[in-house]
Amino acid sequence: MQEIQENQSKSRVFWWRLPKKIAKHFLRWNGRFQARHSLIPATPKINNEVFDWVTRLEDAWPEIRAELDHLLEHPEDIPSFHQISPDQKRISKGDNWKTFGMYVYGQRIDQNCEICPRTAEAISAIPGMYTAMFSILKPHYHIVPHKGPTRAVVRAHLGLKVPKEREKVWIRVDDQILHWEEGKVLLFDDSYEHEVLNDTDELRAVLFLDIVRPMDKIGTFFNRILFALIKASPYVKKPLKNLAAWRQSNH
């Protein structure tokens, strides 16, 4: 009897682990596939010159910063990342990392865009813009190492509020330590391991964007299927539901 129970237990563990193993193998294969079909470098840091919209976004930064400053007058109205996306609870603790979402996987959050109209106008002009939010990191907070699930997007940060001690606030992407600058865009591939540290007494805030990676025809076709699957998953549906509930409870 004990042997039967042990075998049943091993079987349950096997079937619980199997989807995770399959997912890991798929993501490794997917990363290599997307690197082969990418029209831009698959390096940890990506040069700003690969996108012609970068300069236009940087030109709009004073208006974007002004809308962020207005939001920060009432920080209690801005949710923590894990309150919207529970999948982020490993890297988002307490109220140390707040986010104000305007687009989530292509879905426009109308009410938030109306609160920040100039920001909404600037980001809507970016080809392939998929996700957009203000990302606000409290002093002395460390976002532990983690990886994004896919190379199908490129991560962009527009520096909005950067502490004076710039060397003490950084993001490591793979083996590169990068620093933000107010009014400047930083591009990187978040499928590489990355972590963030704000070891200062000031807030760090950026406009956080995911941009669809330019791909050849095969890569573009594959990514359309991938995005459709992601948008249909709880990974996206749950944050959208939580955003709606948050807005309703705070207005």
N, C-alpha and C positions, 0 to 999 in steps of 0.2 A: 504493500500500500504506500509506504514511504517512498519507494522507488518510483511508483507511478506519479505521485505528487511532485517529486523532484523533476521528472521528465516533463510534466505539464508546465512547471515553473520555467524550465529552460526553454520550452517551446514558446511561452508567452514573451520571454525576454528576446528570443530570436526574432519573432514577428514584430516586436516593438522597435527593435534596432534596425530591421531590414529597410524600412522607408528612409531612415536617416542615412544609412549607408548608400542607398540608391541616389538620394538627393546629393550627397557629397560627391559621388562619382559623376553625376550629371553636371554639377556646378564646375567641377574641374574641367570636364570635357567642354562645357559651354564657354568657359573663359578662354581656352585655347582656340576654339572655333571662332569666337568673336574677335580675337586678336588677329587671326588670319584674314578676316573679312572686313576689318576696320579700315576706313579711309584716312584715319589720323593715327599718330603713334599710340601704342598701348603701354606707354611708360608711366611710372608713378606720377610724376609731374608733367603737365602738358602745357606747351607754350601758348600764350594768349593769342599769338598770330594765327592760329588755326581757325579761329572764329572771327568773322568781321563784325559781329554784334558787340564784342567786348568793349570797344571804345565808346559806343553809344550808351551802354549801360553805365560805364564809369562817368560819363558826362552828366548822367541823371542822378548821381549819388547824393548831392546836397538835398534834393527834394525827398529822396528815399530816406535819408538820415532824419530829416525833419519829421516825417511821418512815424518813424520808429521812436523818436524822442517823445512825441505825443502819446504813443502807446505806453511808454515807460513811466508816464505820470501816474499810471494805475497798474503796476506790475501784477497785482492780485487778479486782474482780468485776463492774464496770459497763462495758459496751462503749462504744466511740465510736460516734457516730451512723452513720458510713459503714461501720462493720463490720457493722452490721445492715442498713442500707439503702444499697447501693452507689451509688444515684442521687444521694446527698447528698455525694459525694466532692468536688464543686467547692466546697462551703461548709463541709465538716467536714474538718479536717486534724489529723493526729496524734491525741493524746488530749485535745484542747482542748475538745471538745463531747461529753459523755457522755450517754447516754440509758438509762433503765430502763423498758421498755415493759410496761404492764399490759393494754392493749387496743390492737389494731392493726386498723383498718378493721372494727370490730365483732367481731373475733375475740379472745376472752378468753385471756390468757396465764396459765393456771391457777397454775403454779408461782410466778410473780412476784406474782400477787395473794395467794397464801398467805403470802408473805414480808411483804407489807404489807396485812394484813386490814382495818385501819381505813380506809386510803386506798381500797381496793377497794370497801368498803361505801359510802363517801361518793360515789364517782364512779358506781357502779352505780345510784344513785338519781337521776341527772341524765337527764332525758328527751332522747333523741337523741344521747347520748354515743357517739362513734364511734371515737375514738382517745384514749388516755391514757398519759402517761409522765412520769417525772421528766426534766427537761432541765437539765443541769448545765454551766455555762460557766466555764472556767478564767479566771484573771486575765489581762488584757491580750490578750484574743482578740477578733477582729473577724469576725463572720459577714457576708460580703459581700452586696451587694444581690441579691435574688432575688424570685421571685413563686411563690405557690402555684398549682396547676393549675386550680382551680375555686372558684367562689363558693358551691358547694353546702354548704359547712360554714363555721362561724364559729370562729375560733381564740380560745381562752381561756387565760390564764396566771394561776395563783394564786401570788402571790409567797411564797416559802418562806425563801430566804436572799438578802437584798439587802445589798450592801456599804454601809458607813457613808457613803461618798462617793457618794450617790445620783445626783448630777448627772453623774457620770462613767460611769454605766452606764445605757444607754438602748436603746430600739428606735425606729427611724424607720419609720413606716408612711405611704407616700405623702409628704406634706409635713409630717407631724406627728411631733414628737419626744415620746415617751411614756416614763414612768419607772414602775418597779415599786415596790410597797410591801408589806412583809411582812403576810400575812393578808388581802390585798385582791386582788380579781379584776380583770384587765385584758382587755377584749374588743376584738377587731379583725378586719378582713377581710384575710386573708393573700393574697388574689388581687391586692391592690395591692403594688407593689414595697416591700420592707421589708429592713432590715438591723439588726444588733445590734452594740453595742460594750460590752465590759466593760473599761474603762480604769482598773482599780483593782487592788489587791493581794489581793483576796478573791474567793472563788467567788460566782457568781450562780446560784441554783437556783430553778426554778419547777415547778409541776405544769402540764403542757402538755396541753391538751385540744382536740379537734376535736368540735364539736357540729353536728348536722345543722341546717341553716338552715330556720327555719319558712317554708313556702311555701304558695301557694294550691294548689288541686287539680291544676291543670295542671303547676305547678312540682314538686309532690310526685311526680306520676306520672313526669315526666321524670327526676327525681333517682333514683328507684328503679332505672330502667334504667341510668343513669350509674354508680351505686354497684355494680350487678351486674357491669358491664363492668370497672370498676376492680378489684374483688375477684378477678375471673378472670384479671387480667393479671399479668405478672412483677413489676410495680411493687409488688404486695402479696404475691404468693407467695414472692418471693425474701426479703424481710425476715422472713416467718414461718419459712421454712426456716433462715435464718441464726440467728434467735433460738433455735430448737430445738437447733441445733448448738452455739451458745454455751453454753446451759444444760447440755448434756450434757458439754461439755469442762471446765466449771467446777464440776461436782458429782460 
